[in-house]
Amino acid sequence: MQKRWLKFGLALLGVTIGLVGCQNKPTAQETLVKKPYEKSDYYLGTICTLRIYNKDKEAVLDKAFARIKKSENQATLTKAGSELDEINDNAGVKPVQVSKDMWPLMEKALHYSQESDGAFDMAIGAITNLWQIGLPGARVPAQAEIDQALPLVDYHDVVLDQANRTVYLKKKGMRLDFGGIAKGYIADQVKHVFKENGVTSAVIDLGGNVIVMGHSPLGKNKPWTVGIQDPKKARGESVGTIKGRDISVVTAGIYEHYLKKDGHTYIYLFDRHTGYPYENNLASVTIISPKSVDGDALSNAVFNKGIVGGMQLINNKPKNIQAIMITKDNKIYLSNGLKKTFKLNQDANYQVIKKLPSK
């Protein structure tokens, strides 16, 4: 199961960023501005917005967007000649060497494929390529097409050679699809560009993959306030908020891109075992983590596993990785580390459930 990223151009469930608290005077070494330097552009199939609050750091915005553009050209499935295209074109033929920039992404994708037992599968592309959900050519494939593609979805058939920095897909017709991890990886790279250039307070929003850097411009003791999107309302309408600094917030949901056919709605999140989109009671899964690449992959894996299995996965993670799950029947489930800190909006038509369902 994957979030469709570059190929299908999704804007994921969003978050809203707020500044709260009393104004504190910043230190001389870290002069912040009330109105950020801001730039938006269309990359990765969505609107990307970067905001920097450090004084005299406006020029860093262009450097960050240059990094986004470079990564898009390497990892996209829609531009001929990308590294990912070359790997897929040589499936069952030969290993393909990838750049130093791409190699860590390959390793992360394989790691989460293994850790989740395929709930996140980097080789899902043979299935997602059939459905095309999110593109004008979206359709319900014939069962025969799905049956033919299913044997090609198996991360065990992806061979990474660290010494030579090569990727090899064992079977012809296999396809990597990094829709469920690449935007998170790129968001982390943008953060690295910011840090290298002296940026300490910023918001990175790559179409729903959000990172808040440092503390808010209201003061060193003031965390950011991040709103969690209501999956049943317009972007920017939140069900509640969390506070934090230097965190990533990533959401996988069911409502933004889908295909309706013969009265049935097919979402864009796929089950590698059946070749069909998932059908469960989850409306969205939000992962809070230090790195966006981890939140990206985990949001897919948790959605796959459902409320009970997904919450078990997260509660066994380090304390700095947490989850918020929202169901179609307006229930909210929180991982252990958020039960005392998540603040439900008073006017939200949702209920926080303390006890997990029996199955």
N, C-alpha and C positions, 0 to 999 in steps of 0.2 A: 504494500500500500504506500502510495507516494502522494505528496502535494505536488501538483503540476506547477512547474516554475517557469523556466524560460520557454519551454515548448508551448505551454498553454497560457502563459502570461497572466498568472493569477495575482490579484491583490488579496492578500490574506486578511483574515479578521484583524481589525485594527486595535490600537490602544490610543488613549488620549493622555497627553502629558500635561500635568499641572504644576504650578509653582505655589507652594503654600508656606506660611510662616512669616515671621518678622524679618525685616531687612537687616542683615549684618554687614559691616564694612569688610570687603575682601582685603587680603594682605597685599603688600606692595609687589610681592613676587607673583601674585595671581590676580590681576585686575580683570574683573568681569563686567560685562555690559548687560543692561536690563533687556534691551532689544537685540536678539541674536543676529549674527550674520547668517543669512539663509539662502539656500539655493535648491531648486528642484529641477529634475530632468527625467526623461523617460528612458529607463534602462531595465533590463531583467524582466521585461514584459509588464512593467508597472511604473508608477510615479515614485521616484526616490527623492526624499527630502532630507537635507543635512542642515543642522543648526549648530553654530559655534558661539559660545558665550564669552570666550576669552578675547580681550581687547587686542586689536591689530592682528588678528589671525584670519582675516577674511580670505586671503590668498590660499589658505590651506584647503578651502572648499574645492578649488579646481584640481588640486593634487588628488583629493579623495575621489572625485568623479573620474579622473584618469585611471585610477585603480579599478573602479567599478567597470569601466569600459573595457579595460584589458581582460578582466576576468570573464566578462560576458563573451568576448571573442574566443576565449579558451573553452568555456564550458557550455555554451548554448547548443541547443539541438535544432535551432532554426536557421543558423547561418552556415552555409557551406564552407568547409575548410577548418572548422573548429577542431580542437584536439579530441573532443568527445565524439564528433562525427567520424574522425579518422579511426578511433578505437572501434566504433560500431561497424564501420565499413570493412574492417579487417577481422571481424569475428570469424573464428574457425580457420583463419588464414595464417596470421603471424602476430607476434607481439608488437605493440606500438610504444615507442618511447614518449613520455610526457615531460612537460617542463617542470622545473623546480617549483614553480608556483602551484601547479596542479597536483603534484605528488601528495602533499599532506591531505588534500581533499579525497584522493583515492584511498588513502589509508584510513581516514575517518569513516568513509562510506563502508568499507569492508568491516571495520571494527563494529559499527552499529548493526550491520547485517548479521554478524556473528552473535553479538550480545543479545539481540532481540529474537534470535532463532528465525530470522526471515520476516518478522513483523515489519521491519524496514528491510527491503531488499534492493540493493543497488542495481540489480539486473531486471527490474520490473518492466523495462522499456518495450519488450515484445508485446506486452499486454496494453500498456498505455498508448502505444502507437496505433493499435487497432481502433480504440474508442475515440481518440482525438477530442475528448471532452474539453471544452473551452475554446475550440477552434470552429470555424464555419463548417468544416467537414465532419463534425461530431456525429456518431451513429452508434447503433447497437450492432456489434459484429454477429455474424452467424456463429452458432455453437461450434461448427466445424473449424472455423478460424480460431476460436478461443482454444479448442482442444489441441490444435496444432501449435499454438504459441506457448501453452503452459509449460511444456518440457524445457523451454528456453529461458524460463524464469528461475534461476537458481544461482545464488551468489557463490556457491561452492565451485562453480565453473568459471569463476573469475580468478585469474592468476596474477598476482603482483610480484614482480621481481625487483626488490629494493636495490640490489647491487647495480642493475642496469637501468633502473627507473622505468620499467616497462609494464604494460597492462596487456593481458591476453585473455580473450573470451574463447572458451574451448569449442563452442558450437556455432556453426553458421546460423545467422538469423538472430543471435543474441543481441541485446541492446542495453547499454547502461542508460539510466535515467536518473539524474541527480536533482530532480524537482523537489525532493524532500530534504535536501541538505545544502545545496549550493548557495542559496541566498544567505543562509546563516554563516557559512564560511566566508562569503564576501563581506558581510557586515562586520565580522571580526577583523578582516583585512583593512577595512575603512578605519576602524578603531585604532589599529596599529599605525596607520598613516597619521592619524590625529595625534597620537602619543609621541611619535617621532618628531612631530613639528610643534610640540609644546602646548597642545590643546589639552585642557584638563576638565572642561565643563562643556558637554555637547549632547545632542540628541541625533541619533542615526536611525532613520526610518526608511527601510527598503521595502516599501509596499506591505507593511505589517510586521516584518521582522524589525523589532525596535531594540536599540541599545541606548541606555542613558549612562553617560560617562561622568564619573566623579560625583560631586554634590551639585545641588541646584544653585543658580546664581544668587539665591536669597541668603546664602551663608554657608560656611563650612559645616555647620551642624544641622543643615537642612537637607534632607533627602528629597529625591524626586517623588512626586505622586503620579502613579501610572494607573489609568483607568482601563478596566477589562471590558472589551466590547460585548454589548448585548447582541447575540447572534440573530435575534429576531427584529432588530431595529436598524436604522440607518447608521452608517459609519460615524463614530464619535459619540454614540449613545452607549454609556457604560452601565454595567450591572453593579459594579463596585470598584474599589481601589485597593492598591497595595503601595507601600512606600519602599524605596530602596535607592542604592547608589551602586554604580558599576555593575548593572545587571542587564541581562537580555530578556526580552519578553516575546515569545513566539507563539502564535495560535494557528492550529489546524481546525477548519470548520467545514460545514456541509452546505452553507447557504449561498456562497458567492458564485460558484460555477457548477452547473449541472446540466443534464440532458433529460428532457421530457419526451417520452415516447409511449404511445398507446396507454396514456393515463398513468404511467409509472415514471417516477423521478429517479434518475441515476446520478449519484454524486461523483466527485472526482478523486475519491480515495479508494484504492483498489486492494482486493484480497488476492494475494499471490497464489492461493490454493485453488480458487474457483475461477479467477479471471474476470470476476464481476466486481463492481463497486460494493463497498461495505453497506450493510443495512443493520444499524443498531440504534440504540436510544440516545447516542451522543449527538449533541449539536455542535460542540466545540471542545477543544482541549488546549489549554494554555500552559506553557512551560516557562518557568522562571529559572534562569541559570546564569553562571558567570560568562559563558561563551555561547554565542548565538548558534554556532554549528551544532552544539550538543542539544540545544532546545529544539532546533529544526528536526533533527532525526528522532528525538524522543517524542515529539508531538505526534509524529506518524506512528511510532511503535505503540504509544499509549492508546491512541485511537483504535488501533488494531486489536489490542488486548481487552478493550472495554473498561468499565469502571473498576471492577474488582481486580482483574489482572494488571491493569494499568497503574492503579494506585499501589499495588504491591511492588511493582517495579520501581516506582518513584520513591516510595518510603524506604526502600533498601539502598537508595542512592545517598551520597553525601548531603548534609543539611542545606547546602547552598543550591540544591536542585529541588524545585517544588512544582506542584501542578494544581491547576484549577480545571475541573471538568463540569460542563454545563449540559444538561440533558434536554431533550425535546419537550419534556413535560415540566420544564421550569424548575428543575432541582440543581443545586450546586454542591459538588463534592470537593473538599479541600484536602491536600496532603497534610501530613502532620505539622510541618513547619509553618503553615499558613492559617491554621485554625484560630489562632489568637490575633493575627495581624491583618487578615483580609477584612475589609470594611464594606458591607453590603449597603448599597444606596437605599435610602428609606422608601423611595418611590418605585423601586424595582419590583417587578412582579415575579420574584424568585424566592426560593426558600433554601437556606443552607442546611444540608442534611448531615448530621453527625455520624450516623451509622451507615456503613456500606450495605448495598443490597445483598441478598443471600447468594446471588449468582450473577 
